[in-house]
Each structure stands twice: as structure tokens, then as C-alpha cells.
């Protein structure tokens, strides 16, 4: 259906000065990662049916998965904007020949006369989740550091005589269990006529889902310094929150003030949650930690009382922390009950996934925003060269989702040890106003800076 085309995680790598052929080195390293990751070696058969399966690829030409781009940016700001544009545009592409070509690719963006480049890893959500995208860069960094210098000509053709042994599918890896009450409620929501259901409180969520709307993903990056990040983490801990929960509260404060009471009385948001800690004990241990898709989510309601209070001129930080702790309580409750009564556990009951998604067209979205936090890319000690240079260090990363059919705005978080936090705001062009996104971004930067300098968010 082409409604959720790709997820992307990009990372900026420093290039060791002694690297004579970066393209050959990267090709060899990428080949090592592909050989080690089963889901990077498969296509998808019958993707447009309810009987989609993975296909064995006996040959993978890495050149079909790599694109090199040279940017003309002359300032850091221009470079960041061009990266965001390239990464956003890449979300629009469909996957060609998906049965015979693995649905993932990288775009390598090289600035002129700079000793680093950006690697944008894009992938089909049927293969991986966002966490796997972060893991890819950790595997690639390790592979880059293990390449012997100087490299000879690298063969981009990988041959695989036998199909890979794949990790268990999500429904087999996680022991989902649905109670009768949960099933009955889900069935009622899906089948009961609307006139029998209680009227739901309307929430602002941008324009309704529209599959005919141009699939243009916009990305706005926000960078927070290591010092500001540490201040936010410390403050969140002291106030009984987490960084993700605090960000939910700050977004609510911003969007409440940037919309009117007439257009938005209440909001809803969601948080994806990894299911890696809920896998069965008997999953294949040799495949347990391979890149895969193991994710669910939980939702958070932001009622009119919370929204109107934040709109008051005298609103204080107490309201921020109340919201943050409420969101944390939602996440804690969900974590305690997983994998019981989770919506992902209902997927096997959906006989026609295409009809299910088609039913959402022209319907209101379920929420205004989603916060997906990949956390910190694990640090690995760099291998020093003979002159003491540290090679292949990740300097910055950015996570983004394509145009979504649920929440109107995505806030995608990833941080690098000692380098700070980057939030990639992603949205579908025309679903929310660009001015609103710009305003929320400015507010988040201002809130964070004020907390770091003055110990408060609201002026």
C-alpha cells in the first residue's frame, strides 16, 4: 500500500586520515555486516498480499544498496539542513524488486574537503525496528575498524548458497497472551456500530489520514549539547521522570500554547516500547541478539484540564512535572503487564491486513505525536593508529520515521556518549503546518536551555 515506506537511522563517521579508499573500506565493512545479519540477506515475496514471506537471495550486489552523494554545504548549518533534506526525501522511495533485492539501503553523504561522512541507513519496517537501525551503526563501526589498511579492490558481490536461519517471528518470539476482557473490548471496538459506542473525546491530531496525500516526509533536527542533555537527565531523575516522559510534557506545553482552545481541547501521544526484554526463554540463543523487529507502543491521554492549565499565563513547571510523571506511570503500567493484553498480540487475528489499513483512510488520527527514543549508541573504544589518531568515531546520529498514518508528528531521539542528543522531528508535508513544527522546535530548544541555565522550563 506504500503507506509506511521506510525507517531511517543516520550516523556521522570520522574518517581516519590514512584511509586511502573510503568507498572500498565501507563496501568491505558493509559486506561483513550483511553476512552476519540474517534479515539483511532476504527479500519479501508477495508483499502486496496477506501471505507475504521472506525470500532467499543467493546473490547480493552491494552496489545496488549504496548511493554516494557529495554535498556542496559550506557551513555546519547548511550541512545539517542538507542531511535532513536528503534523509527526508529518501523516505519517499518504494522498494524496487523487493522479492529479489533486500529492502534496505545506505546513502553516504560526503561534504567537500571534510574528514567525515554521513551514512543514512534506510530499511523496510518488516525487517527491522528503530533499535535495529541503531544496532546497524554499531555493527558497521566495528566492521570499519577491523578492516586491514590498505584495502585492495573489494568485490561487491556477496554469494549465499544456503538461506539464512532467521530469528523467530515476533508472535513466536514473544509469548503474547490476551485475556477474554481484552479480546471482547477489541472486538467491540472493531465491530460494534458507532451509535452504540460512547462518544470519544476529540483530540487534535493534524489532518485526517489520507492515502492520496503526497507522501513527502519533512525532517527538522534539534541538537542538544552534552551539558544540556546531562541537565535534563539529572532534572528528570530528581523529579521522578525520565527524559522521554519529560519530553512528552514539554511538547504538550508547547503545542497547547501554539494551538487555540477552539481547535484543540485535548491531545493524545504514544511511546514505542521495545519487546526485547519479553522474549521467550527458549528463543534461539545464537539469533536472539540479531537485528530484528520487536516493538509495540502505549498511548497517553492529555485531557482538557491539563491542556487548559498549560495555556494559562501563570503556568509553572509543576504542571510540566505532573504531566511527565503521569506519562511515566503509563509506561510503568504497560511494562508491568507486557506481554499480556497488548495490541501486537492481536495481529494474528487480523485476516486481511490490507483491509485493516484501508479502513483507516480518511479517518482521524489517533494522536498528535509519538516519541521514539533509541537511547544511547553504545560506545566502543576506538583503535588508535600509529600516530595516535582515533578512527571511525560516530560524531552524531539522527533517527527518523517516514510519513505516518497514526500520529501526525514524530519526535525521534538518539544520543552519542559525550556528543549530546539529536531529536529528528518528522512529519508529512501538509498534514500539520510547517510553522507549528518550527515553533515546537524553537520551544524545546528554549525550554532545555532555560532549564540548564536557570533550573526552570517556563518563563
C-alpha positions as CSV (number, residue, x, y, z in Angstrom):
1,X,0.0,0.0,0.0
2,X,3.1,2.2,0.3
3,X,1.9,3.9,3.5
4,X,4.9,3.2,5.7
5,X,7.9,3.0,3.3
6,X,11.0,3.2,5.5
7,X,12.6,3.9,8.8
8,X,16.0,5.6,8.9
9,X,18.9,6.0,11.3
10,X,21.9,8.0,10.1
11,X,25.3,8.4,11.7
12,X,28.3,10.7,11.1
13,X,31.6,8.9,11.0
14,X,35.0,10.4,11.3
15,X,37.4,9.1,8.6
16,X,40.9,8.1,9.6
17,X,43.4,10.3,7.7
18,X,45.3,7.2,6.5
19,X,42.2,5.8,4.8
20,X,43.1,5.9,1.1
21,X,39.9,4.4,-0.4
22,X,36.9,5.1,1.8
23,X,34.5,3.5,-0.7
24,X,36.4,0.2,-0.7
25,X,36.7,0.2,3.1
26,X,33.0,0.9,3.6
27,X,32.0,-1.7,1.0
28,X,34.1,-4.4,2.7
29,X,32.7,-3.4,6.1
30,X,29.1,-3.4,4.9
31,X,29.7,-6.8,3.4
32,X,30.8,-8.1,6.8
33,X,27.6,-6.8,8.5
34,X,25.4,-8.3,5.8
35,X,27.0,-11.7,6.2
36,X,26.3,-11.5,10.0
37,X,22.7,-10.3,9.9
38,X,20.2,-12.7,8.5
39,X,17.4,-10.2,7.8
40,X,19.8,-8.2,5.6
41,X,20.0,-11.2,3.3
42,X,16.3,-11.7,2.4
43,X,13.7,-10.2,0.1
44,X,10.0,-10.3,0.6
45,X,7.7,-12.4,-1.6
46,X,4.1,-11.5,-2.2
47,X,4.4,-8.3,-0.2
48,X,1.1,-7.0,-1.6
49,X,-0.8,-10.0,-0.2
50,X,-1.8,-11.4,3.2
51,X,0.6,-14.3,2.5
52,X,3.9,-12.4,2.4
53,X,7.0,-14.4,3.2
54,X,10.8,-13.9,3.1
55,X,12.7,-15.0,0.1
56,X,16.3,-16.4,-0.1
57,X,18.7,-14.2,-2.0
58,X,21.6,-16.3,-3.4
59,X,23.4,-13.1,-4.5
60,X,23.5,-9.6,-3.2
61,X,25.3,-6.8,-5.1
62,X,26.2,-4.2,-2.5
63,X,26.4,-1.5,-5.2
64,X,22.6,-1.9,-5.5
65,X,22.3,-0.9,-1.9
66,X,24.8,2.0,-1.8
67,X,24.5,5.6,-3.1
68,X,27.2,8.2,-2.8
69,X,26.3,11.9,-2.6
70,X,28.6,14.9,-2.3
71,X,27.1,17.9,-0.6
72,X,28.1,21.5,-1.5
73,X,27.4,22.8,2.0
74,X,29.9,25.3,3.2
75,X,28.7,25.9,6.8
76,X,27.6,23.4,9.5
77,X,24.0,24.7,9.4
78,X,23.9,24.2,5.6
79,X,25.3,20.7,6.0
80,X,22.7,19.7,8.7
81,X,19.9,21.1,6.6
82,X,21.1,19.2,3.6
83,X,21.3,15.9,5.6
84,X,17.8,16.4,6.8
85,X,16.6,17.1,3.3
86,X,18.3,14.0,1.9
87,X,17.1,11.8,4.7
88,X,13.6,13.1,4.4
89,X,13.5,12.7,0.6
90,X,14.8,9.1,1.0
91,X,11.6,8.1,2.9
92,X,9.5,8.7,-0.2
93,X,11.1,5.9,-2.3
94,X,9.4,2.5,-2.7
95,X,11.5,-0.7,-2.6
96,X,12.2,-2.0,-6.2
97,X,12.2,-5.7,-6.9
98,X,11.5,-6.5,-3.3
99,X,11.3,-10.2,-3.9
100,X,14.8,-10.4,-5.3
101,X,16.5,-7.4,-3.7
102,X,16.7,-6.9,0.1
103,X,14.7,-3.9,1.2
104,X,17.4,-1.8,2.8
105,X,20.0,0.7,1.5
106,X,22.5,3.2,2.6
107,X,23.2,6.8,1.4
108,X,26.7,8.1,2.0
109,X,26.8,11.9,2.1
110,X,30.3,13.4,1.8
111,X,31.0,17.1,2.4
112,X,33.7,18.7,0.3
113,X,37.2,18.5,1.9
114,X,36.0,17.2,5.2
115,X,37.3,14.2,7.2
116,X,33.9,12.6,7.8
117,X,30.8,11.4,6.1
118,X,27.2,10.7,7.0
119,X,25.8,7.2,6.4
120,X,22.0,7.1,6.2
121,X,20.6,3.6,6.8
122,X,17.1,3.1,5.4
123,X,15.1,-0.1,5.8
124,X,11.7,-1.8,5.5
125,X,9.9,-1.9,8.8
126,X,9.1,-5.6,8.1
127,X,12.8,-6.3,8.6
128,X,13.8,-4.1,11.5
129,X,12.6,-1.6,14.1
130,X,14.4,1.6,15.1
131,X,16.5,-0.1,17.7
132,X,17.9,-2.4,15.0
133,X,18.8,0.7,13.0
134,X,20.9,1.9,15.8
135,X,22.5,-1.6,16.2
136,X,23.4,-1.5,12.5
137,X,25.7,1.5,13.0
138,X,27.3,-0.2,16.0
139,X,28.0,-3.3,13.9
140,X,29.2,-1.1,10.9
141,X,31.6,0.9,13.1
142,X,33.1,-2.3,14.5
143,X,33.5,-3.7,11.0
144,X,35.1,-0.5,9.7
145,X,37.6,-0.6,12.5
146,X,38.5,-4.2,11.7
147,X,39.3,-3.6,8.0
148,X,43.0,-4.1,7.2
149,X,44.6,-1.0,5.6
150,X,45.2,-0.5,2.8
151,X,42.4,-2.4,1.1
152,X,42.7,-4.0,-2.3
153,X,39.8,-3.9,-4.7
154,X,36.7,-5.1,-2.9
155,X,34.2,-7.4,-4.7
156,X,30.7,-6.0,-4.0
157,X,29.0,-9.3,-4.9
158,X,28.1,-11.5,-2.0
159,X,27.1,-15.1,-2.6
160,X,24.9,-17.1,-0.3
161,X,24.4,-20.8,-1.3
162,X,22.1,-21.6,1.6
163,X,19.3,-19.4,3.0
164,X,20.0,-17.8,6.4
165,X,18.4,-19.1,9.6
166,X,16.1,-16.3,10.6
167,X,15.2,-15.2,14.1
168,X,11.7,-16.2,15.2
169,X,8.9,-14.0,14.0
170,X,7.5,-11.6,16.6
171,X,4.5,-13.6,17.5
172,X,6.7,-16.7,18.3
173,X,9.5,-14.8,20.0
174,X,7.2,-13.0,22.5
175,X,4.6,-15.1,24.5
176,X,1.6,-12.8,24.0
177,X,-1.5,-13.6,26.0
178,X,-4.9,-11.9,25.6
179,X,-7.5,-12.0,28.4
180,X,-11.1,-12.5,27.5
181,X,-11.9,-9.0,28.6
182,X,-9.2,-7.5,26.4
183,X,-10.4,-9.6,23.4
184,X,-14.0,-8.7,24.0
185,X,-13.1,-5.0,24.2
186,X,-11.0,-5.1,21.0
187,X,-13.8,-7.0,19.1
188,X,-16.4,-4.4,20.3
189,X,-14.2,-1.5,19.1
190,X,-13.7,-3.1,15.7
191,X,-17.2,-4.4,15.0
192,X,-19.8,-2.5,17.0
193,X,-21.7,0.2,15.2
194,X,-20.7,3.7,16.2
195,X,-24.2,4.6,17.6
196,X,-23.7,2.0,20.3
197,X,-20.3,3.3,21.4
198,X,-19.9,6.2,23.8
199,X,-18.7,9.3,22.1
200,X,-14.9,9.7,22.3
201,X,-13.4,12.9,23.4
202,X,-12.0,14.6,20.3
203,X,-8.2,15.1,20.3
204,X,-6.2,17.4,18.0
205,X,-4.1,15.3,15.6
206,X,-3.5,17.2,12.5
207,X,-5.4,16.4,9.3
208,X,-7.1,13.0,8.9
209,X,-5.3,10.1,7.3
210,X,-5.3,10.5,3.5
211,X,-3.5,7.8,1.5
212,X,-3.8,10.0,-1.6
213,X,-2.0,12.9,0.0
214,X,1.6,13.3,-1.4
215,X,4.0,11.1,0.5
216,X,6.5,13.8,1.4
217,X,8.4,13.4,4.6
218,X,9.9,16.5,6.2
219,X,12.6,16.4,8.9
220,X,13.7,19.1,11.3
221,X,16.8,18.2,13.5
222,X,17.2,19.6,17.0
223,X,20.6,19.3,18.6
224,X,21.2,19.4,22.4
225,X,24.7,19.8,23.8
226,X,26.2,17.2,26.2
227,X,25.9,19.7,29.1
228,X,22.2,20.4,28.4
229,X,21.5,16.7,28.0
230,X,23.0,16.0,31.3
231,X,21.0,18.8,33.0
232,X,17.8,17.3,31.5
233,X,18.7,13.8,32.6
234,X,19.5,14.9,36.1
235,X,16.4,17.0,36.5
236,X,14.2,14.2,35.2
237,X,15.6,11.8,37.7
238,X,15.2,14.2,40.6
239,X,11.6,14.9,39.6
240,X,10.6,11.2,39.2
241,X,10.6,11.3,35.5
242,X,12.7,10.1,32.5
243,X,14.0,12.0,29.5
244,X,11.3,10.6,27.3
245,X,8.5,11.4,29.7
246,X,9.8,14.9,30.3
247,X,9.9,15.5,26.5
248,X,6.2,14.4,26.3
249,X,5.4,17.1,28.9
250,X,7.4,19.8,27.1
251,X,5.8,19.0,23.8
252,X,2.4,19.2,25.4
253,X,3.3,22.6,26.9
254,X,4.4,23.9,23.5
255,X,1.6,22.5,21.3
256,X,-1.0,23.6,23.9
257,X,0.2,27.2,23.7
258,X,0.6,27.2,19.9
259,X,-2.9,26.0,19.2
260,X,-6.2,27.6,20.3
261,X,-8.8,26.3,22.7
262,X,-11.2,26.3,19.7
263,X,-9.2,24.0,17.6
264,X,-7.6,21.7,20.3
265,X,-9.2,20.9,23.6
266,X,-7.2,17.7,24.3
267,X,-4.3,15.7,22.9
268,X,-3.0,12.1,22.8
269,X,0.5,10.8,22.2
270,X,2.3,7.5,22.1
271,X,5.6,5.9,23.0
272,X,7.0,2.8,21.2
273,X,8.4,0.2,23.6
274,X,11.0,-2.5,22.8
275,X,9.9,-6.1,23.3
276,X,13.4,-7.4,23.5
277,X,13.2,-8.0,27.3
278,X,10.0,-10.0,26.9
279,X,11.2,-12.7,24.6
280,X,10.7,-16.4,25.4
281,X,13.5,-18.0,27.3
282,X,13.7,-20.8,24.7
283,X,14.4,-18.5,21.7
284,X,17.4,-19.5,19.6
285,X,20.3,-18.0,21.6
286,X,22.5,-17.7,18.5
287,X,19.9,-15.4,16.9
288,X,18.5,-13.6,19.9
289,X,20.6,-10.5,19.5
290,X,20.5,-10.2,15.8
291,X,18.9,-7.2,14.2
292,X,15.1,-7.7,14.0
293,X,11.7,-6.0,14.7
294,X,10.4,-6.4,18.2
295,X,8.3,-3.3,19.2
296,X,5.0,-2.3,20.5
297,X,3.7,1.0,21.9
298,X,1.5,2.6,24.6
299,X,-0.6,5.7,24.5
300,X,-1.0,8.7,26.7
301,X,-4.1,10.9,27.1
302,X,-3.7,14.6,27.8
303,X,-7.1,15.8,29.0
304,X,-8.6,19.3,28.6
305,X,-7.8,20.1,32.2
306,X,-4.0,19.6,31.6
307,X,-4.1,21.5,28.3
308,X,-6.0,24.5,29.6
309,X,-3.8,24.7,32.7
310,X,-0.7,24.9,30.5
311,X,-2.3,27.7,28.4
312,X,-2.7,29.9,31.5
313,X,-0.3,32.9,31.6
314,X,0.8,31.8,35.1
315,X,1.6,28.2,34.3
316,X,4.5,26.8,36.2
317,X,7.0,23.9,36.0
318,X,4.8,21.9,38.4
319,X,2.4,21.3,35.5
320,X,5.3,20.0,33.4
321,X,6.5,17.5,36.0
322,X,2.9,16.4,36.7
323,X,2.5,15.5,33.1
324,X,5.9,13.8,32.9
325,X,5.1,11.7,36.0
326,X,1.7,10.8,34.5
327,X,3.3,9.6,31.3
328,X,5.9,7.6,33.3
329,X,3.1,5.9,35.2
330,X,1.5,4.9,31.8
331,X,4.8,3.4,30.7
332,X,5.4,1.6,34.0
333,X,1.9,0.1,34.0
334,X,2.4,-1.1,30.4
335,X,5.8,-2.6,31.2
336,X,4.4,-4.5,34.2
337,X,1.7,-6.1,32.2
338,X,3.6,-7.0,29.0
339,X,3.2,-9.2,27.1
340,X,-0.4,-9.7,28.3
341,X,-3.2,-7.7,26.6
342,X,-1.0,-6.0,24.0
343,X,-2.4,-4.9,20.7
344,X,0.5,-6.6,18.8
345,X,-0.8,-9.9,20.2
346,X,-4.0,-9.3,18.2
347,X,-2.2,-9.2,14.8
348,X,-2.7,-12.9,14.1
349,X,-6.4,-12.4,14.4
350,X,-6.4,-9.9,11.6
351,X,-7.2,-11.9,8.5
352,X,-6.9,-9.1,5.9
353,X,-4.2,-6.6,6.9
354,X,-4.8,-4.6,3.8
355,X,-8.5,-4.1,4.6
356,X,-7.5,-3.2,8.1
357,X,-5.2,-0.4,7.0
358,X,-7.6,0.7,4.2
359,X,-10.3,1.2,6.9
360,X,-8.2,3.9,8.4
361,X,-8.2,6.1,5.3
362,X,-9.9,9.4,5.7
363,X,-10.3,8.7,9.5
364,X,-9.0,11.0,12.3
365,X,-5.5,10.1,13.5
366,X,-5.2,8.6,17.0
367,X,-2.8,11.2,18.3
368,X,-0.8,14.3,17.7
369,X,2.7,13.0,18.3
370,X,4.9,10.0,19.0
371,X,8.2,9.9,20.9
372,X,10.6,7.1,19.9
373,X,13.8,7.1,21.9
374,X,16.6,4.8,20.7
375,X,18.7,5.8,23.8
376,X,22.4,6.0,23.6
377,X,24.5,4.4,20.9
378,X,26.9,2.1,22.8
379,X,30.4,3.5,22.8
380,X,33.3,1.3,21.7
381,X,36.9,2.2,22.3
382,X,38.4,3.4,19.1
383,X,41.5,1.7,17.7
384,X,44.4,4.2,17.6
385,X,46.6,4.4,14.5
386,X,50.4,4.6,14.7
387,X,50.2,8.4,15.2
388,X,47.6,8.1,17.9
389,X,44.6,9.0,15.7
390,X,41.2,7.6,16.7
391,X,39.4,6.2,13.7
392,X,35.8,5.7,12.7
393,X,34.2,7.5,15.6
394,X,30.5,8.3,15.4
395,X,30.1,12.0,16.0
396,X,26.3,12.5,15.6
397,X,23.3,10.4,14.8
398,X,19.7,11.1,13.7
399,X,16.7,8.9,13.7
400,X,13.6,9.5,11.5
401,X,10.3,7.8,10.5
402,X,8.5,8.3,7.3
403,X,5.1,9.9,6.9
404,X,2.9,8.2,9.4
405,X,-0.7,7.0,9.3
406,X,-1.2,7.3,13.1
407,X,0.4,10.2,14.9
408,X,0.8,13.4,13.0
409,X,4.3,14.2,14.3
410,X,7.3,12.0,15.2
411,X,9.9,13.0,17.7
412,X,12.8,10.6,17.2
413,X,15.6,10.6,19.8
414,X,19.1,9.3,19.7
415,X,22.3,10.3,21.6
416,X,26.0,9.7,21.4
417,X,28.2,9.4,24.5
418,X,29.9,12.7,25.0
419,X,28.3,14.3,21.9
420,X,24.8,15.2,23.0
421,X,21.3,14.4,21.9
422,X,19.6,14.8,18.5
423,X,15.9,14.8,18.0
424,X,14.7,14.3,14.5
425,X,11.2,15.8,14.1
426,X,9.4,14.1,11.2
427,X,6.1,14.9,9.6
428,X,4.1,14.5,6.4
429,X,4.1,17.7,4.4
430,X,0.7,19.3,4.6
431,X,-0.7,17.2,7.5
432,X,0.5,19.8,10.0
433,X,1.6,23.3,9.4
434,X,5.4,23.9,9.0
435,X,5.1,26.9,11.3
436,X,3.8,24.7,14.1
437,X,6.7,22.3,13.7
438,X,9.2,25.2,13.7
439,X,7.5,26.7,16.8
440,X,7.6,23.5,18.7
441,X,11.3,23.0,17.8
442,X,12.1,26.5,19.0
443,X,10.2,26.0,22.2
444,X,12.0,22.7,23.0
445,X,15.4,24.3,22.5
446,X,14.4,27.3,24.6
447,X,12.9,25.1,27.4
448,X,16.1,23.0,27.5
449,X,18.4,25.9,27.6
450,X,16.5,27.7,30.3
451,X,16.4,24.5,32.4
452,X,20.2,24.2,32.1
453,X,20.8,27.9,32.9
454,X,18.1,28.7,35.4
455,X,16.6,25.4,36.6
456,X,13.2,26.0,35.1
457,X,11.4,25.4,31.8
458,X,8.7,28.1,31.7
459,X,9.4,31.8,31.7
